Amino acid sequence: MALVEDRDGNPLDISPKTRTIPAGVRRALNARDGCCRWPGCGQTRFRDAHHLLFWEDGGEHRLDNLASCAGAITAWCTRAASG
């Protein structure tokens, strides 16, 4: 599957009907990030896609609202944001 962008190079939006990030968006995220985005981490395997604005709070499945994070860091971010 190819990454589909508009004429300005912006990825097309996908309406979030479920919390699960669509496979095409996840592939685009992995291609963009390459490793965990947490400063200093650099983990290239065992990463999760993480909504920067939580899906429950209206966060969409757009690349500008997603980041690749190592599993342990995703859990820490979730606890930090909710507590």
NORBELHU-V524837 format. One record per residue. RES is the residue in one letter. PHI is phi in degrees with one decimal (999 if undefined). D_LAST is the distance of its C-alpha to the last C-alpha in Angstrom with 2 decimals. Layout:
((RES	PHI	D_LAST) (RES	PHI	D_LAST))
This chain:
((M	999	38.71) (A	-92.9	38.84) (L	-73.5	36.09) (V	-99.6	37.14) (E	-124.6	36.62) (D	-79.6	38.01) (R	-66.8	40.81) (D	-93.2	38.47) (G	88.7	36.70) (N	-85.6	33.49) (P	-65.5	32.25) (L	-72.5	32.78) (D	-77.3	29.86) (I	-127.6	29.18) (S	-67.5	27.92) (P	-83.3	24.86) (K	-87.9	26.16) (T	-132.7	24.08) (R	-70.8	20.92) (T	-67.1	23.24) (I	-78.3	24.30) (P	-57.4	28.13) (A	-56.2	30.10) (G	-63.9	31.81) (V	-68.9	28.67) (R	-62.4	27.28) (R	-64.0	30.65) (A	-64.1	30.55) (L	-63.6	27.05) (N	-63.1	28.36) (A	-66.8	31.48) (R	-70.5	29.67) (D	-82.4	27.09) (G	76.4	29.13) (C	-158.2	26.38) (C	-59.5	22.66) (R	-83.7	21.67) (W	-63.3	19.27) (P	-54.0	21.38) (G	86.3	23.65) (C	-79.1	22.86) (G	74.1	25.78) (Q	-60.5	25.44) (T	-102.3	27.93) (R	-122.0	27.57) (F	57.2	24.99) (R	-105.4	22.81) (D	-114.9	20.68) (A	-84.7	20.65) (H	-123.7	17.23) (H	-75.1	16.74) (L	-72.1	15.56) (L	-100.6	15.06) (F	-50.7	13.89) (W	-55.4	17.01) (E	-61.5	15.66) (D	-98.7	15.24) (G	98.7	18.78) (G	-65.1	18.50) (E	-96.6	21.98) (H	-86.6	23.56) (R	-104.2	25.07) (L	-59.4	25.38) (D	-76.8	23.97) (N	-117.0	20.64) (L	-127.0	20.64) (A	-145.8	20.43) (S	-83.7	21.58) (C	-134.5	19.19) (A	-61.2	20.10) (G	-50.8	18.58) (A	-65.4	16.65) (I	-71.3	15.23) (T	-59.7	14.23) (A	-62.6	12.22) (W	-65.1	10.52) (C	-59.9	9.96) (T	-63.3	8.53) (R	-64.2	5.92) (A	-64.9	5.40) (A	-71.2	5.74) (S	-93.5	3.79) (G	-119.4	0.00))
